[in-house]
Amino acid sequence: MTRVAVCSRSFSRHSVLRRELLEKYPDVTFNDDELVLTGGELVEYLNGHEKAITALETLDADTFSQLPELKVVSKYGVGFDTLDLAAMAEAGVKLGWTGGTNKRSVSELVISFAVQLLRHLPEAGREVLDGTWRQHVGRQLSDRTVGIVGCGQVGKDLGRLLRSLGCRVLAHDILDFPDYYAEHGVEPMGLEELLKESDVVTLHLPLNETTHNILSAERLALMKPDAILINTARGGLVDEEALKAALINGHLAGTAFDVFATEPPDDRELLELSNFIVTPHIGGSAEEAILAMGRAAIYGLDDNQIPEKGVFPKGY
């Protein structure tokens, strides 16, 4: 009988996903102890299992070398930057992965962040709690120019929603999507130009050697002083020290981060700024998205293939 290990804590405590997985695979180890699995603890947890469902756990060459029985890793979620895909292929481990399962959940969070920052809701709420009753004059999202950096599943979905709100939508990606751009009235352009033009910049990129700190101090300086920045993609895309300085010095109006280079984040000075919104990596945590991601992960235990650069998964 095939043994399956579920590393994800949220999957493990979801009654529907547990039931649906057990209907297909009766021998499952769930992470009922809410363990944060890294290094040796992760290896020990996965040992003796042929298949695994992982979320944010890091699996590298050393991990795969210690798990000769592991044949399939199915991803609960859409990002695969925590998996060493080259090492995975070298070890002959197959990947189950489906893109876009949480796209609407993330898109809606981005729009929520944009409205909150443009209408000064964090500051206004704090003032009311402190005894000050003062109207803040903000800006409508529908009249803004929004720059989407990374036009994958989430970026495309977000672009459609923003266009329906009447926004001018700019997009930057290393790939070209002429049919999508033409159909939805989205304007492709270079990153630097997008940063200069946008009232709202939102990031939807994977984290790799080419995107680490892609928004450096120099690129942040290109943004308008009244612009806002949103990151619901991956921590490490933005130079967080440079971002903090820009927010403090008034070179950027506001920022919302759902992801950080180190999670949980420990820079209290940044987190407590009045023009900074922080959430604990909840972009894909809508109930509908959790079900879609979980079911895709279950499906991926059977429908999978060896990672191949430029072929699978899409974006690798």
C-alpha positions as CSV (number, residue, x, y, z in Angstrom):
1,M,0.0,0.0,0.0
2,T,1.3,3.4,-1.0
3,R,2.2,5.7,1.9
4,V,1.5,9.4,1.6
5,A,2.8,12.2,3.9
6,V,1.1,15.5,4.1
7,C,3.4,18.2,5.3
8,S,1.0,21.1,5.1
9,R,-0.6,22.1,8.4
10,S,-3.7,23.7,6.8
11,F,-4.3,20.7,4.6
12,S,-3.9,18.4,7.5
13,R,-6.6,20.2,9.6
14,H,-9.1,20.5,6.7
15,S,-11.8,17.9,7.2
16,V,-12.9,17.8,3.6
17,L,-9.4,17.5,2.1
18,R,-8.6,14.8,4.7
19,R,-11.6,12.8,3.8
20,E,-11.1,13.1,0.0
21,L,-7.4,12.1,0.3
22,L,-8.1,9.1,2.5
23,E,-10.7,7.9,0.0
24,K,-7.9,7.5,-2.5
25,Y,-5.0,6.7,-0.2
26,P,-5.9,5.0,3.1
27,D,-2.4,5.1,4.5
28,V,-1.7,8.8,5.2
29,T,0.5,10.6,7.7
30,F,-1.0,14.0,8.5
31,N,0.8,16.9,10.2
32,D,-1.6,16.9,13.2
33,D,1.1,18.2,15.5
34,E,1.3,21.4,13.5
35,L,5.0,21.0,13.0
36,V,7.1,23.5,11.0
37,L,9.1,21.0,9.0
38,T,12.7,21.9,8.0
39,G,16.0,20.1,7.5
40,G,16.4,16.9,9.4
41,E,12.8,17.0,10.9
42,L,11.4,17.2,7.3
43,V,13.5,14.2,6.2
44,E,12.5,12.2,9.3
45,Y,8.8,13.1,8.7
46,L,8.9,12.1,5.0
47,N,11.0,9.0,5.6
48,G,9.3,5.8,4.5
49,H,6.7,7.5,2.3
50,E,6.4,7.1,-1.5
51,K,4.4,10.2,-2.1
52,A,4.1,13.6,-0.3
53,I,2.0,16.7,-0.4
54,T,4.1,19.8,0.4
55,A,3.4,23.5,0.8
56,L,6.1,25.9,1.9
57,E,8.6,23.2,3.0
58,T,12.0,23.4,1.3
59,L,13.1,20.3,-0.5
60,D,16.7,20.4,-1.9
61,A,19.3,18.0,-3.2
62,D,20.3,17.0,0.3
63,T,16.7,16.2,1.2
64,F,16.1,14.1,-1.9
65,S,19.4,12.2,-1.4
66,Q,18.1,11.0,2.0
67,L,14.7,9.9,0.8
68,P,15.2,7.1,-1.8
69,E,11.7,5.9,-1.4
70,L,10.1,9.2,-2.2
71,K,8.8,9.1,-5.8
72,V,6.2,11.9,-6.0
73,V,5.9,15.4,-4.5
74,S,2.6,17.1,-5.1
75,K,2.4,20.8,-4.5
76,Y,-0.3,22.3,-2.3
77,G,-0.2,25.8,-3.7
78,V,1.1,27.3,-6.9
79,G,4.7,28.4,-6.1
80,F,7.5,26.0,-6.6
81,D,10.5,28.1,-5.5
82,T,10.9,26.0,-2.4
83,L,11.6,22.9,-4.5
84,D,15.0,22.3,-6.1
85,L,13.5,21.1,-9.4
86,A,16.9,20.2,-10.9
87,A,17.7,18.0,-7.9
88,M,14.2,16.6,-8.0
89,A,14.7,15.6,-11.7
90,E,18.2,14.1,-10.9
91,A,16.6,12.0,-8.1
92,G,13.9,10.8,-10.5
93,V,11.1,12.3,-8.3
94,K,8.0,13.4,-10.1
95,L,6.1,16.7,-9.5
96,G,2.4,17.1,-9.2
97,W,1.6,20.8,-9.9
98,T,-1.4,22.8,-11.1
99,G,-1.0,26.6,-11.7
100,G,-3.7,29.2,-11.0
101,T,-5.7,27.4,-8.4
102,N,-5.6,30.3,-6.0
103,K,-5.6,33.2,-8.5
104,R,-8.9,34.8,-7.6
105,S,-8.2,34.7,-3.9
106,V,-4.9,36.5,-4.5
107,S,-6.4,39.0,-6.9
108,E,-9.2,40.0,-4.5
109,L,-6.6,40.5,-1.7
110,V,-4.6,42.8,-4.0
111,I,-7.7,44.9,-4.8
112,S,-8.5,45.0,-1.1
113,F,-5.0,46.3,-0.3
114,A,-5.1,48.9,-3.0
115,V,-8.5,50.3,-1.8
116,Q,-7.3,50.4,1.8
117,L,-4.1,52.2,0.9
118,L,-5.6,54.6,-1.5
119,R,-8.4,55.5,0.9
120,H,-6.0,55.8,3.9
121,L,-8.0,53.2,5.8
122,P,-5.2,52.0,8.1
123,E,-4.5,55.5,9.3
124,A,-8.1,56.4,9.6
125,G,-9.0,53.4,11.7
126,R,-6.0,53.9,14.0
127,E,-7.1,57.6,14.6
128,V,-10.7,56.6,15.5
129,L,-9.4,54.1,18.0
130,D,-7.2,56.8,19.5
131,G,-10.1,59.2,19.8
132,T,-9.7,61.3,16.7
133,W,-12.6,61.7,14.3
134,R,-11.2,63.1,11.1
135,Q,-12.1,62.5,7.5
136,H,-9.4,61.4,5.2
137,V,-9.6,62.3,1.5
138,G,-8.3,59.4,-0.6
139,R,-8.4,58.3,-4.2
140,Q,-10.5,55.8,-6.2
141,L,-8.9,52.7,-7.5
142,S,-11.0,53.0,-10.7
143,D,-9.1,56.1,-11.9
144,R,-5.7,54.8,-11.2
145,T,-2.9,53.4,-13.4
146,V,-1.9,49.9,-12.1
147,G,1.3,48.2,-13.0
148,I,1.3,44.4,-12.8
149,V,4.8,43.0,-12.6
150,G,4.5,39.3,-13.6
151,C,1.7,38.4,-16.0
152,G,1.1,34.7,-15.0
153,Q,-2.2,33.2,-13.8
154,V,-2.7,35.8,-11.0
155,G,-1.4,38.7,-13.0
156,K,-3.8,38.0,-15.9
157,D,-6.8,37.4,-13.6
158,L,-6.0,40.7,-11.7
159,G,-5.7,42.5,-15.0
160,R,-9.2,41.5,-16.1
161,L,-10.7,42.6,-12.8
162,L,-8.9,45.9,-12.8
163,R,-9.9,46.7,-16.4
164,S,-13.5,46.0,-15.4
165,L,-13.1,48.7,-12.7
166,G,-11.9,51.2,-15.3
167,C,-8.2,51.1,-14.4
168,R,-5.4,51.7,-16.9
169,V,-3.4,48.5,-16.6
170,L,0.2,48.1,-17.5
171,A,2.1,44.8,-17.5
172,H,5.7,43.7,-17.4
173,D,6.8,40.1,-18.0
174,I,9.8,38.3,-19.6
175,L,7.3,36.5,-21.8
176,D,4.9,38.1,-24.3
177,F,1.2,37.7,-24.2
178,P,-0.1,39.6,-27.2
179,D,-3.5,38.0,-27.4
180,Y,-4.2,38.6,-23.7
181,Y,-3.0,42.2,-23.9
182,A,-5.1,42.9,-27.0
183,E,-8.2,41.3,-25.7
184,H,-8.2,43.1,-22.4
185,G,-6.6,46.4,-23.2
186,V,-3.5,45.8,-21.1
187,E,-0.4,47.7,-22.1
188,P,2.9,45.8,-22.0
189,M,6.1,47.8,-21.1
190,G,9.5,47.6,-19.6
191,L,9.9,47.4,-15.8
192,E,11.4,50.8,-15.3
193,E,8.8,52.6,-17.4
194,L,6.1,50.8,-15.6
195,L,7.4,51.9,-12.2
196,K,7.5,55.5,-13.3
197,E,4.0,55.4,-14.8
198,S,2.0,53.5,-12.2
199,D,0.0,54.8,-9.2
200,V,-0.2,51.2,-7.9
201,V,2.5,48.5,-8.5
202,T,1.7,44.9,-7.7
203,L,4.1,42.0,-7.8
204,H,3.3,38.6,-9.2
205,L,6.6,36.9,-9.8
206,P,8.3,33.7,-8.6
207,L,11.4,34.1,-6.5
208,N,14.6,33.0,-8.2
209,E,18.1,34.3,-8.9
210,T,16.8,36.8,-11.5
211,T,14.0,38.2,-9.4
212,H,15.6,38.4,-5.9
213,N,15.4,42.1,-4.8
214,I,14.1,43.0,-8.3
215,L,12.7,46.1,-6.7
216,S,16.0,47.5,-5.4
217,A,16.6,50.9,-3.9
218,E,17.3,52.3,-7.3
219,R,14.1,50.9,-8.8
220,L,11.9,52.0,-5.8
221,A,13.2,55.5,-6.4
222,L,11.6,55.5,-9.9
223,M,8.1,55.2,-8.4
224,K,5.9,58.3,-7.8
225,P,6.0,59.6,-4.3
226,D,2.2,59.1,-4.1
227,A,2.3,55.6,-5.5
228,I,1.7,52.4,-3.5
229,L,3.4,49.0,-3.7
230,I,1.7,45.6,-3.1
231,N,3.5,42.2,-2.7
232,T,1.4,39.1,-2.5
233,A,3.8,36.9,-4.5
234,R,7.0,36.0,-2.7
235,G,9.2,37.5,0.0
236,G,12.6,38.6,-1.3
237,L,11.4,40.4,-4.4
238,V,11.8,43.8,-2.7
239,D,14.8,45.3,-0.8
240,E,12.9,45.6,2.5
241,E,15.4,48.0,4.1
242,A,15.2,50.3,1.0
243,L,11.4,50.1,1.1
244,K,11.3,51.1,4.8
245,A,13.5,54.1,4.1
246,A,11.2,55.1,1.2
247,L,8.1,54.9,3.4
248,I,9.7,56.8,6.2
249,N,11.1,59.6,4.0
250,G,7.9,60.1,2.0
251,H,9.2,58.7,-1.3
252,L,6.4,56.2,-1.3
253,A,2.9,56.7,-0.1
254,G,2.1,53.2,1.2
255,T,2.8,49.5,0.9
256,A,1.0,46.2,1.7
257,F,2.9,43.0,2.1
258,D,1.5,39.5,2.5
259,V,5.0,37.9,2.1
260,F,8.4,38.6,3.5
261,A,12.0,37.5,2.9
262,T,11.9,36.0,6.5
263,E,8.6,34.8,7.8
264,P,7.4,35.7,10.2
265,P,9.0,39.2,9.7
266,D,10.9,40.7,12.6
267,D,11.5,44.3,11.6
268,R,9.1,46.0,14.0
269,E,10.0,49.5,12.7
270,L,8.7,48.5,9.2
271,L,5.7,46.6,10.5
272,E,4.5,49.4,12.7
273,L,4.6,52.2,10.1
274,S,1.2,53.8,9.7
275,N,1.4,53.5,5.9
276,F,2.3,49.8,5.9
277,I,-0.2,46.9,5.8
278,V,1.0,43.5,6.9
279,T,-0.8,40.1,6.6
280,P,0.6,36.6,7.4
281,H,0.9,35.0,4.0
282,I,-2.9,34.7,3.4
283,G,-3.1,35.4,-0.3
284,G,-4.4,31.9,-1.1
285,S,-6.2,31.3,2.2
286,A,-9.8,31.9,1.0
287,E,-11.8,28.7,1.7
288,E,-12.5,28.3,-2.0
289,A,-8.8,28.5,-2.9
290,I,-7.8,26.1,-0.1
291,L,-10.2,23.5,-1.5
292,A,-9.0,24.1,-5.1
293,M,-5.3,23.9,-4.1
294,G,-5.9,20.8,-1.9
295,R,-7.9,19.0,-4.6
296,A,-5.2,19.8,-7.1
297,A,-2.6,18.4,-4.8
298,I,-4.5,15.2,-4.4
299,Y,-4.9,15.0,-8.1
300,G,-1.1,15.6,-8.5
301,L,-0.3,12.5,-6.5
302,D,-1.4,10.5,-9.6
303,D,-1.0,13.0,-12.4
304,N,2.6,14.1,-12.3
305,Q,5.9,14.2,-14.3
306,I,9.6,14.8,-13.9
307,P,10.4,18.5,-13.9
308,E,12.0,19.7,-17.1
309,K,13.4,23.1,-17.7
310,G,11.2,25.1,-20.1
311,V,8.6,22.3,-20.2
312,F,7.2,21.5,-16.8
313,P,6.2,23.1,-14.6
314,K,5.1,26.2,-16.6
315,G,7.5,29.0,-15.7
316,Y,10.4,26.7,-14.8
